[in-house]
Amino acid sequence: MATDYDSPRKSEEELQEESIEELKAKRAEVQNAQIDIDEEEAAENLELPGADLSGEELAVRVVPKQTDEFTCSRCFLVHHITQLSKGSGANAICKDCV
């Protein structure tokens, strides 16, 4: 691409003003754009508090506490023995609760 060295050059301020004007124009275009939302699809995925969930089944495999795990007496979560900070048995406390 050929460069015309005789044409007037723009100063830094003029270049910044142009770029600011371009950004303002782009922002106005974005703000004018409308989002097309399918109301029926949005309503299907919405769960209201107190909704009847009696027909729903929860399939979770429950594993009993292992020999290398303990239950924290403060947060009541089951942790691996490496998370034990102090205490033992019913008074065990995990590192997160110390």
N, CA, C and O atoms as CSV, one atom per row, in Angstrom:
chain,resi,resn,atom,element,x,y,z
A,1,MET,N,N,0.854,-1.174,0.000
A,1,MET,CA,C,0.000,0.000,0.000
A,1,MET,C,C,0.896,1.231,0.000
A,1,MET,O,O,1.830,1.334,0.795
A,2,ALA,N,N,0.602,2.155,-0.893
A,2,ALA,CA,C,1.395,3.374,-1.028
A,2,ALA,C,C,1.007,4.380,0.040
A,2,ALA,O,O,-0.155,4.461,0.439
A,3,THR,N,N,1.986,5.144,0.500
A,3,THR,CA,C,1.747,6.152,1.522
A,3,THR,C,C,1.942,7.525,0.897
A,3,THR,O,O,2.942,7.778,0.224
A,4,ASP,N,N,0.986,8.399,1.126
A,4,ASP,CA,C,1.076,9.769,0.631
A,4,ASP,C,C,1.705,10.623,1.720
A,4,ASP,O,O,1.050,10.983,2.698
A,5,TYR,N,N,2.990,10.943,1.541
A,5,TYR,CA,C,3.695,11.702,2.561
A,5,TYR,C,C,3.368,13.181,2.520
A,5,TYR,O,O,3.740,13.912,3.438
A,6,ASP,N,N,2.684,13.644,1.483
A,6,ASP,CA,C,2.326,15.054,1.380
A,6,ASP,C,C,1.006,15.371,2.076
A,6,ASP,O,O,0.705,16.542,2.311
A,7,SER,N,N,0.221,14.365,2.407
A,7,SER,CA,C,-1.072,14.623,3.054
A,7,SER,C,C,-0.835,15.077,4.498
A,7,SER,O,O,0.142,14.681,5.133
A,8,PRO,N,N,-1.743,15.913,5.002
A,8,PRO,CA,C,-1.573,16.383,6.388
A,8,PRO,C,C,-1.718,15.220,7.372
A,8,PRO,O,O,-2.569,14.345,7.206
A,9,ARG,N,N,-0.883,15.233,8.379
A,9,ARG,CA,C,-0.911,14.161,9.379
A,9,ARG,C,C,-1.738,14.604,10.573
A,9,ARG,O,O,-1.805,15.788,10.904
A,10,LYS,N,N,-2.364,13.627,11.207
A,10,LYS,CA,C,-3.200,13.912,12.370
A,10,LYS,C,C,-2.350,13.836,13.628
A,10,LYS,O,O,-1.447,13.007,13.744
A,11,SER,N,N,-2.657,14.713,14.556
A,11,SER,CA,C,-1.931,14.704,15.826
A,11,SER,C,C,-2.486,13.587,16.713
A,11,SER,O,O,-3.511,12.983,16.397
A,12,GLU,N,N,-1.798,13.321,17.823
A,12,GLU,CA,C,-2.247,12.294,18.767
A,12,GLU,C,C,-3.635,12.624,19.317
A,12,GLU,O,O,-4.461,11.729,19.497
A,13,GLU,N,N,-3.892,13.895,19.582
A,13,GLU,CA,C,-5.195,14.311,20.122
A,13,GLU,C,C,-6.316,14.020,19.135
A,13,GLU,O,O,-7.385,13.549,19.521
A,14,GLU,N,N,-6.069,14.300,17.865
A,14,GLU,CA,C,-7.076,14.041,16.852
A,14,GLU,C,C,-7.342,12.535,16.712
A,14,GLU,O,O,-8.485,12.115,16.531
A,15,LEU,N,N,-6.281,11.736,16.796
A,15,LEU,CA,C,-6.447,10.293,16.712
A,15,LEU,C,C,-7.254,9.768,17.901
A,15,LEU,O,O,-8.106,8.894,17.740
A,16,GLN,N,N,-6.979,10.308,19.104
A,16,GLN,CA,C,-7.717,9.883,20.284
A,16,GLN,C,C,-9.179,10.290,20.191
A,16,GLN,O,O,-10.065,9.512,20.543
A,17,GLU,N,N,-9.437,11.507,19.717
A,17,GLU,CA,C,-10.811,11.968,19.580
A,17,GLU,C,C,-11.584,11.079,18.623
A,17,GLU,O,O,-12.739,10.735,18.875
A,18,GLU,N,N,-10.933,10.703,17.511
A,18,GLU,CA,C,-11.605,9.840,16.556
A,18,GLU,C,C,-11.917,8.482,17.184
A,18,GLU,O,O,-13.011,7.945,17.012
A,19,SER,N,N,-10.956,7.940,17.903
A,19,SER,CA,C,-11.186,6.629,18.489
A,19,SER,C,C,-12.255,6.696,19.570
A,19,SER,O,O,-13.035,5.756,19.724
A,20,ILE,N,N,-12.305,7.785,20.317
A,20,ILE,CA,C,-13.341,7.950,21.340
A,20,ILE,C,C,-14.704,8.043,20.676
A,20,ILE,O,O,-15.671,7.442,21.144
A,21,GLU,N,N,-14.782,8.794,19.587
A,21,GLU,CA,C,-16.054,8.923,18.870
A,21,GLU,C,C,-16.497,7.571,18.314
A,21,GLU,O,O,-17.684,7.243,18.348
A,22,GLU,N,N,-15.554,6.791,17.807
A,22,GLU,CA,C,-15.899,5.467,17.288
A,22,GLU,C,C,-16.410,4.568,18.410
A,22,GLU,O,O,-17.384,3.837,18.230
A,23,LEU,N,N,-15.752,4.623,19.567
A,23,LEU,CA,C,-16.196,3.813,20.701
A,23,LEU,C,C,-17.588,4.220,21.166
A,23,LEU,O,O,-18.411,3.362,21.488
A,24,LYS,N,N,-17.854,5.510,21.203
A,24,LYS,CA,C,-19.183,5.986,21.603
A,24,LYS,C,C,-20.243,5.498,20.621
A,24,LYS,O,O,-21.337,5.108,21.027
A,25,ALA,N,N,-19.918,5.520,19.336
A,25,ALA,CA,C,-20.866,5.059,18.325
A,25,ALA,C,C,-21.126,3.558,18.472
A,25,ALA,O,O,-22.267,3.111,18.358
A,26,LYS,N,N,-20.074,2.787,18.725
A,26,LYS,CA,C,-20.245,1.342,18.902
A,26,LYS,C,C,-21.074,1.038,20.144
A,26,LYS,O,O,-21.908,0.133,20.139
A,27,ARG,N,N,-20.835,1.807,21.213
A,27,ARG,CA,C,-21.589,1.578,22.443
A,27,ARG,C,C,-23.065,1.887,22.218
A,27,ARG,O,O,-23.931,1.168,22.716
A,28,ALA,N,N,-23.353,2.930,21.486
A,28,ALA,CA,C,-24.741,3.273,21.207
A,28,ALA,C,C,-25.411,2.171,20.387
A,28,ALA,O,O,-26.585,1.868,20.598
A,29,GLU,N,N,-24.667,1.569,19.450
A,29,GLU,CA,C,-25.212,0.471,18.656
A,29,GLU,C,C,-25.523,-0.737,19.531
A,29,GLU,O,O,-26.560,-1.380,19.364
A,30,VAL,N,N,-24.632,-1.041,20.457
A,30,VAL,CA,C,-24.822,-2.184,21.334
A,30,VAL,C,C,-26.013,-1.954,22.252
A,30,VAL,O,O,-26.790,-2.876,22.504
A,31,GLN,N,N,-26.162,-0.734,22.753
A,31,GLN,CA,C,-27.265,-0.429,23.645
A,31,GLN,C,C,-28.610,-0.493,22.924
A,31,GLN,O,O,-29.632,-0.780,23.548
A,32,ASN,N,N,-28.618,-0.233,21.640
A,32,ASN,CA,C,-29.857,-0.262,20.879
A,32,ASN,C,C,-30.279,-1.675,20.499
A,32,ASN,O,O,-31.436,-1.907,20.150
A,33,ALA,N,N,-29.352,-2.609,20.564
A,33,ALA,CA,C,-29.663,-3.990,20.194
A,33,ALA,C,C,-30.609,-4.596,21.229
A,33,ALA,O,O,-30.463,-4.369,22.430
A,34,GLN,N,N,-31.573,-5.363,20.747
A,34,GLN,CA,C,-32.535,-5.998,21.632
A,34,GLN,C,C,-32.217,-7.487,21.734
A,34,GLN,O,O,-31.802,-8.113,20.759
A,35,ILE,N,N,-32.416,-8.039,22.920
A,35,ILE,CA,C,-32.180,-9.456,23.148
A,35,ILE,C,C,-33.496,-10.193,22.951
A,35,ILE,O,O,-34.519,-9.831,23.532
A,36,ASP,N,N,-33.457,-11.232,22.124
A,36,ASP,CA,C,-34.641,-12.019,21.844
A,36,ASP,C,C,-34.704,-13.171,22.843
A,36,ASP,O,O,-33.897,-14.098,22.777
A,37,ILE,N,N,-35.657,-13.112,23.763
A,37,ILE,CA,C,-35.795,-14.127,24.806
A,37,ILE,C,C,-37.093,-14.889,24.575
A,37,ILE,O,O,-38.160,-14.299,24.406
A,38,ASP,N,N,-36.975,-16.209,24.572
A,38,ASP,CA,C,-38.145,-17.053,24.461
A,38,ASP,C,C,-38.744,-17.189,25.863
A,38,ASP,O,O,-38.175,-17.872,26.714
A,39,GLU,N,N,-39.875,-16.551,26.104
A,39,GLU,CA,C,-40.478,-16.511,27.434
A,39,GLU,C,C,-40.921,-17.894,27.906
A,39,GLU,O,O,-40.822,-18.198,29.095
A,40,GLU,N,N,-41.406,-18.730,27.001
A,40,GLU,CA,C,-41.840,-20.069,27.379
A,40,GLU,C,C,-40.656,-20.912,27.852
A,40,GLU,O,O,-40.767,-21.647,28.833
A,41,GLU,N,N,-39.528,-20.805,27.157
A,41,GLU,CA,C,-38.346,-21.564,27.545
A,41,GLU,C,C,-37.811,-21.072,28.892
A,41,GLU,O,O,-37.376,-21.878,29.714
A,42,ALA,N,N,-37.838,-19.783,29.117
A,42,ALA,CA,C,-37.376,-19.227,30.387
A,42,ALA,C,C,-38.285,-19.678,31.527
A,42,ALA,O,O,-37.802,-19.942,32.628
A,43,ALA,N,N,-39.576,-19.771,31.285
A,43,ALA,CA,C,-40.522,-20.180,32.321
A,43,ALA,C,C,-40.362,-21.662,32.668
A,43,ALA,O,O,-40.576,-22.055,33.815
A,44,GLU,N,N,-39.987,-22.485,31.686
A,44,GLU,CA,C,-39.804,-23.910,31.946
A,44,GLU,C,C,-38.634,-24.165,32.881
A,44,GLU,O,O,-38.684,-25.094,33.686
A,45,ASN,N,N,-37.587,-23.365,32.793
A,45,ASN,CA,C,-36.389,-23.563,33.593
A,45,ASN,C,C,-36.446,-22.852,34.939
A,45,ASN,O,O,-35.500,-22.946,35.721
A,46,LEU,N,N,-37.518,-22.153,35.222
A,46,LEU,CA,C,-37.649,-21.398,36.453
A,46,LEU,C,C,-38.291,-22.256,37.529
A,46,LEU,O,O,-39.363,-22.829,37.332
A,47,GLU,N,N,-37.614,-22.336,38.678
A,47,GLU,CA,C,-38.170,-23.088,39.801
A,47,GLU,C,C,-38.584,-22.102,40.880
A,47,GLU,O,O,-37.774,-21.302,41.350
A,48,LEU,N,N,-39.835,-22.164,41.264
A,48,LEU,CA,C,-40.350,-21.279,42.292
A,48,LEU,C,C,-40.192,-21.919,43.659
A,48,LEU,O,O,-40.281,-23.141,43.786
A,49,PRO,N,N,-39.956,-21.098,44.699
A,49,PRO,CA,C,-39.885,-21.667,46.042
A,49,PRO,C,C,-41.230,-22.263,46.425
A,49,PRO,O,O,-42.276,-21.688,46.124
A,50,GLY,N,N,-41.206,-23.402,47.081
A,50,GLY,CA,C,-42.441,-24.064,47.479
A,50,GLY,C,C,-43.087,-24.847,46.357
A,50,GLY,O,O,-44.230,-25.285,46.486
A,51,ALA,N,N,-42.366,-25.033,45.246
A,51,ALA,CA,C,-42.924,-25.787,44.127
A,51,ALA,C,C,-43.084,-27.252,44.520
A,51,ALA,O,O,-42.322,-27.766,45.339
A,52,ASP,N,N,-44.064,-27.916,43.940
A,52,ASP,CA,C,-44.334,-29.309,44.253
A,52,ASP,C,C,-43.305,-30.191,43.557
A,52,ASP,O,O,-43.324,-30.331,42.334
A,53,LEU,N,N,-42.411,-30.780,44.335
A,53,LEU,CA,C,-41.386,-31.658,43.800
A,53,LEU,C,C,-41.620,-33.097,44.232
A,53,LEU,O,O,-40.683,-33.895,44.256
A,54,SER,N,N,-42.857,-33.438,44.575
A,54,SER,CA,C,-43.160,-34.770,45.085
A,54,SER,C,C,-42.932,-35.853,44.035
A,54,SER,O,O,-42.663,-36.999,44.396
A,55,GLY,N,N,-43.029,-35.530,42.764
A,55,GLY,CA,C,-42.837,-36.515,41.710
A,55,GLY,C,C,-41.374,-36.696,41.333
A,55,GLY,O,O,-41.052,-37.563,40.520
A,56,GLU,N,N,-40.493,-35.903,41.903
A,56,GLU,CA,C,-39.078,-35.974,41.570
A,56,GLU,C,C,-38.371,-36.994,42.441
A,56,GLU,O,O,-38.687,-37.146,43.621
A,57,GLU,N,N,-37.407,-37.698,41.846
A,57,GLU,CA,C,-36.600,-38.653,42.596
A,57,GLU,C,C,-35.155,-38.213,42.554
A,57,GLU,O,O,-34.667,-37.738,41.529
A,58,LEU,N,N,-34.477,-38.373,43.667
A,58,LEU,CA,C,-33.078,-38.014,43.769
A,58,LEU,C,C,-32.262,-39.293,43.858
A,58,LEU,O,O,-32.448,-40.087,44.781
A,59,ALA,N,N,-31.373,-39.496,42.922
A,59,ALA,CA,C,-30.563,-40.718,42.906
A,59,ALA,C,C,-29.139,-40.355,43.314
A,59,ALA,O,O,-28.341,-39.919,42.484
A,60,VAL,N,N,-28.826,-40.538,44.596
A,60,VAL,CA,C,-27.501,-40.252,45.118
A,60,VAL,C,C,-27.008,-41.484,45.862
A,60,VAL,O,O,-27.725,-42.053,46.685
A,61,ARG,N,N,-25.805,-41.882,45.573
A,61,ARG,CA,C,-25.221,-43.027,46.273
A,61,ARG,C,C,-24.593,-42.522,47.561
A,61,ARG,O,O,-23.706,-41.669,47.522
A,62,VAL,N,N,-25.034,-43.028,48.688
A,62,VAL,CA,C,-24.522,-42.620,49.995
A,62,VAL,C,C,-23.501,-43.645,50.447
A,62,VAL,O,O,-23.782,-44.841,50.525
A,63,VAL,N,N,-22.302,-43.144,50.745
A,63,VAL,CA,C,-21.225,-44.010,51.205
A,63,VAL,C,C,-21.022,-43.744,52.689
A,63,VAL,O,O,-20.869,-42.587,53.081
A,64,PRO,N,N,-21.016,-44.774,53.526
A,64,PRO,CA,C,-20.800,-44.557,54.959
A,64,PRO,C,C,-19.389,-44.039,55.239
A,64,PRO,O,O,-18.482,-44.210,54.424
A,65,LYS,N,N,-19.216,-43.408,56.395
A,65,LYS,CA,C,-17.923,-42.858,56.786
A,65,LYS,C,C,-16.891,-43.980,56.847
A,65,LYS,O,O,-17.134,-45.030,57.442
A,66,GLN,N,N,-15.738,-43.744,56.225
A,66,GLN,CA,C,-14.668,-44.736,56.167
A,66,GLN,C,C,-13.800,-44.666,57.425
A,66,GLN,O,O,-13.920,-43.733,58.219
A,67,THR,N,N,-12.933,-45.649,57.597
A,67,THR,CA,C,-12.076,-45.695,58.790
A,67,THR,C,C,-11.037,-44.579,58.787
A,67,THR,O,O,-10.554,-44.192,59.851
A,68,ASP,N,N,-10.685,-44.052,57.618
A,68,ASP,CA,C,-9.703,-42.973,57.551
A,68,ASP,C,C,-10.363,-41.597,57.448
A,68,ASP,O,O,-9.746,-40.652,56.957
A,69,GLU,N,N,-11.603,-41.477,57.903
A,69,GLU,CA,C,-12.339,-40.213,57.887
A,69,GLU,C,C,-12.870,-39.902,59.282
A,69,GLU,O,O,-13.009,-40.793,60.120
A,70,PHE,N,N,-13.162,-38.630,59.514
A,70,PHE,CA,C,-13.735,-38.206,60.790
A,70,PHE,C,C,-14.779,-37.132,60.532
A,70,PHE,O,O,-14.784,-36.508,59.471
A,71,THR,N,N,-15.658,-36.917,61.492
A,71,THR,CA,C,-16.672,-35.868,61.401
A,71,THR,C,C,-16.254,-34.716,62.295
A,71,THR,O,O,-16.012,-34.899,63.488
A,72,CYS,N,N,-16.170,-33.524,61.708
A,72,CYS,CA,C,-15.774,-32.333,62.466
A,72,CYS,C,C,-16.895,-31.974,63.437
A,72,CYS,O,O,-18.071,-31.990,63.075
A,73,SER,N,N,-16.513,-31.645,64.691
A,73,SER,CA,C,-17.520,-31.319,65.706
A,73,SER,C,C,-18.048,-29.894,65.563
A,73,SER,O,O,-19.005,-29.526,66.245
A,74,ARG,N,N,-17.449,-29.090,64.695
A,74,ARG,CA,C,-17.931,-27.711,64.494
A,74,ARG,C,C,-18.764,-27.567,63.217
A,74,ARG,O,O,-19.868,-27.023,63.258
A,75,CYS,N,N,-18.243,-28.050,62.081
A,75,CYS,CA,C,-18.966,-27.883,60.809
A,75,CYS,C,C,-19.764,-29.126,60.432
A,75,CYS,O,O,-20.570,-29.084,59.503
A,76,PHE,N,N,-19.549,-30.230,61.143
A,76,PHE,CA,C,-20.268,-31.487,60.944
A,76,PHE,C,C,-20.065,-32.089,59.554
A,76,PHE,O,O,-20.904,-32.855,59.081
A,77,LEU,N,N,-18.962,-31.746,58.905
A,77,LEU,CA,C,-18.627,-32.340,57.619
A,77,LEU,C,C,-17.679,-33.508,57.833
A,77,LEU,O,O,-16.902,-33.519,58.787
A,78,VAL,N,N,-17.745,-34.487,56.947
A,78,VAL,CA,C,-16.847,-35.634,57.008
A,78,VAL,C,C,-15.598,-35.285,56.197
A,78,VAL,O,O,-15.685,-34.940,55.018
A,79,HIS,N,N,-14.422,-35.381,56.858
A,79,HIS,CA,C,-13.141,-35.053,56.229
A,79,HIS,C,C,-12.227,-36.262,56.298
A,79,HIS,O,O,-12.428,-37.175,57.098
A,80,HIS,N,N,-11.209,-36.242,55.431
A,80,HIS,CA,C,-10.158,-37.259,55.502
A,80,HIS,C,C,-9.304,-36.966,56.728
A,80,HIS,O,O,-9.213,-35.817,57.162
A,81,ILE,N,N,-8.690,-37.975,57.279
A,81,ILE,CA,C,-7.922,-37.857,58.514
A,81,ILE,C,C,-6.773,-36.846,58.385
A,81,ILE,O,O,-6.302,-36.314,59.391
A,82,THR,N,N,-6.324,-36.583,57.158
A,82,THR,CA,C,-5.253,-35.600,56.959
A,82,THR,C,C,-5.721,-34.183,57.260
A,82,THR,O,O,-4.893,-33.292,57.447
A,83,GLN,N,N,-7.035,-33.954,57.311
A,83,GLN,CA,C,-7.585,-32.631,57.614
A,83,GLN,C,C,-7.794,-32.420,59.114
A,83,GLN,O,O,-8.251,-31.354,59.525
A,84,LEU,N,N,-7.469,-33.411,59.929
A,84,LEU,CA,C,-7.653,-33.319,61.369
A,84,LEU,C,C,-6.659,-32.325,61.955
A,84,LEU,O,O,-5.452,-32.451,61.751
A,85,SER,N,N,-7.168,-31.342,62.679
A,85,SER,CA,C,-6.316,-30.338,63.294
A,85,SER,C,C,-6.054,-30.665,64.755
A,85,SER,O,O,-4.905,-30.701,65.194
A,86,LYS,N,N,-7.131,-30.905,65.511
A,86,LYS,CA,C,-6.938,-31.251,66.925
A,86,LYS,C,C,-8.147,-32.040,67.415
A,86,LYS,O,O,-9.207,-32.043,66.789
A,87,GLY,N,N,-7.960,-32.699,68.535
A,87,GLY,CA,C,-9.031,-33.489,69.114
A,87,GLY,C,C,-9.129,-34.859,68.480
A,87,GLY,O,O,-8.397,-35.197,67.550
A,88,SER,N,N,-10.055,-35.636,69.011
A,88,SER,CA,C,-10.301,-36.959,68.445
A,88,SER,C,C,-11.717,-37.381,68.800
A,88,SER,O,O,-12.328,-36.838,69.720
A,89,GLY,N,N,-12.225,-38.342,68.071
A,89,GLY,CA,C,-13.570,-38.844,68.324
A,89,GLY,C,C,-14.621,-37.768,68.135
A,89,GLY,O,O,-14.676,-37.123,67.088
A,90,ALA,N,N,-15.467,-37.570,69.161
A,90,ALA,CA,C,-16.555,-36.595,69.078
A,90,ALA,C,C,-16.055,-35.157,69.173
A,90,ALA,O,O,-16.803,-34.231,68.859
A,91,ASN,N,N,-14.807,-34.947,69.599
A,91,ASN,CA,C,-14.249,-33.602,69.742
A,91,ASN,C,C,-13.291,-33.224,68.622
A,91,ASN,O,O,-12.575,-32.229,68.740
A,92,ALA,N,N,-13.261,-33.988,67.543
A,92,ALA,CA,C,-12.355,-33.723,66.435
A,92,ALA,C,C,-12.745,-32.433,65.713
A,92,ALA,O,O,-13.924,-32.157,65.494
A,93,ILE,N,N,-11.723,-31.649,65.350
A,93,ILE,CA,C,-11.943,-30.379,64.654
A,93,ILE,C,C,-11.054,-30.374,63.423
A,93,ILE,O,O,-9.874,-30.716,63.498
A,94,CYS,N,N,-11.625,-29.984,62.288
A,94,CYS,CA,C,-10.870,-29.966,61.026
A,94,CYS,C,C,-10.022,-28.694,60.942
A,94,CYS,O,O,-10.203,-27.754,61.717
A,95,LYS,N,N,-9.094,-28.688,59.983
A,95,LYS,CA,C,-8.201,-27.543,59.782
A,95,LYS,C,C,-8.948,-26.298,59.342
A,95,LYS,O,O,-8.499,-25.189,59.632
A,96,ASP,N,N,-10.070,-26.442,58.651
A,96,ASP,CA,C,-10.858,-25.293,58.196
A,96,ASP,C,C,-11.536,-24.565,59.341
A,96,ASP,O,O,-11.758,-23.357,59.262
A,97,CYS,N,N,-11.871,-25.288,60.412
A,97,CYS,CA,C,-12.620,-24.693,61.527
A,97,CYS,C,C,-11.729,-24.129,62.623
A,97,CYS,O,O,-12.228,-23.468,63.535
A,98,VAL,N,N,-10.437,-24.368,62.560
A,98,VAL,CA,C,-9.537,-23.899,63.622
A,98,VAL,C,C,-9.367,-22.405,63.550
A,98,VAL,O,O,-8.646,-21.826,64.362
